[in-house]
Amino acid sequence: LQNVRINPNSISFQMWKNIPVPFYLSVHFFEVLNPQQVLQGAKPVLSQRGPYVYREYRYKTNITFHDNDTVSYLEYRNLFFQPDLSNGTEDEYIVVPNILMMGAAVMMEKLPNFVKLLLSGALAGLKQEAFMNRTVGEIMWGYEDPLIDAINMIVPGLIPFKGKFGLFMDFNNSNSGLFTVNTGMKNISQVHMVDSWNGLKKVNYWRSSQCNMINGTSGEMWPPFMSPTSLEFYSPDACRSMTLVYEQSGKFKGVPTYRFVAPKTLFANGTDYPPNEGFCPCMQSGIQNVSTCRLNAPMFISHPHFYNADPSLVNAVEGLHPSKDQHGLFLDVHPMTGIPMNCSIKLQLNLYIKQVSGIIQTGKIKPVVLPLLWFAESGSIEGSVLKQFYTNLVLLPLLLDYLQYIFLGLSVPFIISAAVLMAVSK
């Protein structure tokens, strides 16, 4: 118990501060093979590209202990491209939707026609099209686009950023917000449980208090002595708390684990699972509208390849092949300490595209939730850390178990001898 608390004197503190587990971010893009046909109303044909793999280093700064048995910190992520683990380079070109243009078009759908005509004129002048051919590096880390300034001029405040645009610009060399968590010094059952995030006890992205709750831990560790039921964590990337459910017991390189997976209800809509009504407006089950925490852009998150989603989402495009083995997320946690031994958290980013009246560049695109990319953050304990775990959590308890029976066996003759001596003395 002493060693799983967040305490500078505990064994696990350095592991918590600078995570020694090698994490990898693997990104898979969906290239659109028939962009011109899609503009004429055809079904998008997709081809998965990648993975493009990055080594992820995590470390905590601004660690501050408070009088109420909590500690606050910022955790930073640094990503470095790994060519030897990747299927392709960052210089490769991929045809994807013009995310800025298509997103802005849907966002402007209900604005007056003259505003949409202004955007159409700007798009024509800037030679912007519904689909773009850019490098992996540009899509991920940002590219300069005069469309940003044009949109800001036509509808000020529609997109609150300037200069470059990239899907992972805020992911690298950045933190995921100020977490304040319980240290477990007084109550070990609360260790790692989130007290607040960015000073908030709950978020305000969603339409119900239940959906806005910040539950569980920050997703790194959990309280010890876990039960085989469920675990919760708050994900800033998904703007919500997530609950995973127990699937099975197992072992990771000899260390006992509980495996937790996503229930089918995780991204279900409010009709199929009423508690999720607060995440609506909803479409089909299996995708979650995250526009309220993504600048009001028509963005959705889901499992990769629409795994566990309504079949109509898979059938609306060609090239998706959902499977549990490849696209299901999991966490293997050591139940005694609450420390993950092996994990792979997977999410897909999707853009809702459609023909918008008054914006000619959207052509005759039929409404569709189009997958852009999916990524997996994976890591497992290995090397000296794994050896220490195995020694302390498997070998030593096993040895103590054996010693207990050995001492019990040795004590029997002494007990018999003592009884005989007592009988003789009487």
C-alpha positions, 0 to 999 in steps of 0.5 A, a space after each residue: 500500500 505504501 508503494 502505490 500511493 503518490 508519494 515522493 518516498 514510494 517506489 512507484 513515484 518515479 514510475 508515475 512521474 516519468 513513465 518508463 513504459 515505451 508508448 507508441 502512437 500508430 496512425 492509419 489514414 483513409 485515402 479516398 480513391 474516387 474523389 471526383 466520383 464522390 463529388 457526383 454523389 458516388 459512394 466513397 471508396 477508401 484505402 487504409 494507409 500506414 501505419 505511421 508510427 511514433 515513439 511517445 515520451 511522457 513526463 510530468 511537470 509542475 507537480 504540486 502537492 496540496 493539503 487536501 491529499 491531492 496533487 496537481 500536474 501537467 503531463 507532456 507528450 513528445 512524439 518522434 517518427 519511427 521509420 523502421 516501424 512504419 509502413 510509409 514516410 511522412 513525405 507520402 501524399 494522400 488524398 483526403 477531404 479538405 477538412 477545413 473547407 468541408 467542415 466550414 461548409 457544414 458549419 455554415 449551412 444554416 447561415 444566410 445565402 450571401 455568406 455562403 456565396 462569399 465563401 464560394 467566391 473565396 474558395 474559387 479565388 483560392 482554388 480550393 477543392 473538396 478533396 486535397 492531396 497533401 503529405 502525411 506530415 502536413 495533415 498531421 503537424 500542420 500546413 499553411 492555408 490562406 483559407 483560414 484567413 478567408 474564413 476568419 474574415 467572412 465569419 469571424 470566430 467560426 474557427 478560433 485559430 490562425 496560420 497553420 492547420 493540422 489534426 495533431 498540432 495540439 498533440 505533440 510537445 503539449 499537455 492534456 490539461 491540468 490534472 488534480 488527482 488523489 494521492 491515496 495518503 489517507 484513503 488508498 481506495 481513492 489513489 489516482 482518482 481525478 479531483 479536477 481537470 483544469 480546475 473543473 469538477 465537471 465539463 460543460 460540453 454535453 447536455 446532461 450532468 451525467 455525461 459531463 461528469 469527470 469520473 475515474 482516474 486520468 487513465 494511467 493507474 487505478 486504485 489497488 485491489 481491483 474487482 473484476 467489474 469495470 474501470 473508469 477514466 477521463 479522456 481529454 482527447 474524447 472530452 468525456 469519461 469512459 467506462 471499460 468493462 471486465 472481459 477476462 483474467 489472464 497473464 502478461 509475461 507471467 504477471 496476473 492481469 484483468 482485461 478491460 474492454 469497451 462495452 458496445 454501449 460506449 458510443 451508442 446513441 441515445 435511442 439504443 442506450 438512454 444514458 448517452 442521450 446527453 451526448 446527442 444530437 446523435 446519428 447512428 449508434 457507434 459514433 459520438 458527436 464531438 462537435 461541441 468540444 471540437 470548435 463546433 466542427 462536424 467531427 465524430 469519434 468511433 472505434 476504428 473501421 466503425 467496429 461495434 457500430 451500426 452496419 449502415 456506417 460501414 456500408 456507406 463507404 467501401 474499404 472498411 473491415 471491422 474486427 475485434 482483434 484489430 480494432 477493439 481497445 483493451 487494458 490489461 491491469 494488474 489487479 493488486 496494484 492497479 497498474 496497467 501491464 499492457 494496453 492499446 487504446 484505439 479511436 477513429 476520427 470522422 468528418 461528416 460531409 455533404 452537399 451544402 446548398 449555395 457552396 458549389 465546391 461541395 458538388 452533389 456529395 451525399 451525406 456521409 460520416 467519412 473516416 479520416 484516420 484511426 490511431 492506437 496508443 499502445 504500451 507494455 511494461 518490459 525490461 527491468 521494470 517488468 523484471 521488478 514487477 515479476 519478482 515482487 508481485 509473483 515470485 516473492 508471494 509464491 515463495 512466501 506461500 511455499 515457506 508458509 507450508 514448509 514452516 507449518 510442516 516443520 512445526 508439526 513434529 514439534 507440536 507432537 513432541 510437546 504433546 508427548 512430553 506433557 503427557 509423560 510429565 503427567 
